[in-house]
Amino acid sequence: HPFVRDGSVLLTHGHSRVVMQVLLEAARVGKQFSVVVTECSPDRVGVVEQARGLMDAGIPVTFVTDAGVAAVMERVDMAIVGAEAVVESGGVVNRTGTFQIGIICAALKKPLYVAVESYKFARLYPLHQRDLPATVLRNGPDDNLSFLPEGVAVSAQKCDYTPAELVTLLFTDLGVLTPAAVSDELIKLYS
């Protein structure tokens, strides 16, 4: 992929088939780069598979906890994430933690790219985190939160909303798009 340059360090968050395809293709054509893979709590879905897939392709991988993202971002050249959905504004619904990565990228002037198929474009328009369904769990003695006193409510959002102004570009099957172009593409898809 032309955005992946030799010697660059990329940060990924959450397992995305499209992100994996982009990175594996870049490695296949001989690009030399490394990837920082985030913890992607609360459930760490796909982290092991993603790290293993990248390493099997000869791509060096470093694991970082979600809380450590800001500390490693100075040595990262770009972040690339997938998406559960891209809304009409160009904002992104993705694994919890994507919003904080977007904020950190913006603060450090690093690009945040989203690799996503156009079928995930949606005419939804969340304006705030509270527009997404909340996931609140009660911890008990049999879960991985046993260090907390029993009965403490745990907020464990599966997804968050990253506003369009934090997204640099979207890599899609329709081409490379700015967040503002998503609305135009939705008009084409639904007309």
Sequence and secondary structure as in RCSB ss.txt:
>XXXX:A:sequence
HPFVRDGSVLLTHGHSRVVMQVLLEAARVGKQFSVVVTECSPDRVGVVEQARGLMDAGIPVTFVTDAGVAAVMER
VDMAIVGAEAVVESGGVVNRTGTFQIGIICAALKKPLYVAVESYKFARLYPLHQRDLPATVLRNGPDDNLSFLPE
GVAVSAQKCDYTPAELVTLLFTDLGVLTPAAVSDELIKLYS
>XXXX:A:secstr
 TTS TTEEEEEES  HHHHHHHHHHHHTT  EEEEEE  TTT TTHHHHHHHHHHTT  EEEE GGGHHHHGGG
 SEEEE  SEEETTS EEEETTHHHHHHHHHHTT  EEEE  GGGEES    SGGGS   EEE  TTSTTTTS T
T EEE  SEEEE GGG  EEEETTEEE TTHHHHHHHHHH 
